[in-house]
Amino acid sequence: MAIASPLASVIVFLVSLLIGALGIYAGARVIVGRTSYDHAIVTALIGAIVWAIVGFTIGWIPLVGPLVALLAYVAVINWRYPGDWTAAAMIGLVAWVTVLIVLYVLAAVGITSFGAVGVPGL
């Protein structure tokens, strides 16, 4: 079994973050008309950090923990983009579906595994 180098870990993190940001970018573009990929990258990074913190602290609580983590992730989107909670939830949903499609295609051609930073559950 090979041990991953720190550089490889950083590269995987960055590529995963960019894929997650692509999903948020697509969702924000479709739902609220925002077209800044840079803004989506920062949102994905903040969302991943918030998801990790909430998941670590209360994520172990059945049903409640994952729901609160998801709510925190949507709250980050709501804070970063215009619109209401429904728009933020829709951005999150479009982001999830977009990342799901991108990761499926990349995994199908053998480029990556099935996971991304900045979008919950992937």
C-alpha positions, 0 to 999 in steps of 0.5 A, a space after each residue: 500500500 502506497 502512502 500519499 505524499 503531501 503534494 498529492 493530497 494537496 492536488 487532490 484537495 484542490 481538484 476536488 475543490 474546483 469540481 465542487 466550486 463548478 457545481 456551486 457556480 452552475 447552481 448560482 448561474 441557473 438560480 440567481 444569475 451569478 457568474 463568478 467562478 471565483 465567488 463559487 470557489 470561496 463559497 465551496 471552501 467555506 461550505 466545506 469547512 462549515 460542513 466539516 466542523 458541524 459534521 465533526 461536532 454533531 454529525 454523529 447524532 442520527 438524523 439530526 447531525 447530518 440535517 444540521 450539517 446540510 442546513 449549515 451548508 445551505 446557510 453558507 450559500 444563503 449568506 454568499 448569494 442573493 435570494 432567500 433560503 429556497 434559492 440557496 437550497 436550489 443552488 445547493 441541489 443544482 450543485 450536487 447534481 452537477 458535481 454528481 454528473 461531472 464525477 460520474 463522467 470522470 470516474 467512468 473514464 478512470 480519471 478520478 474517484 467519486 468525491 468532491 470538496 465543497 459539496 456535501 455527500 460527494 
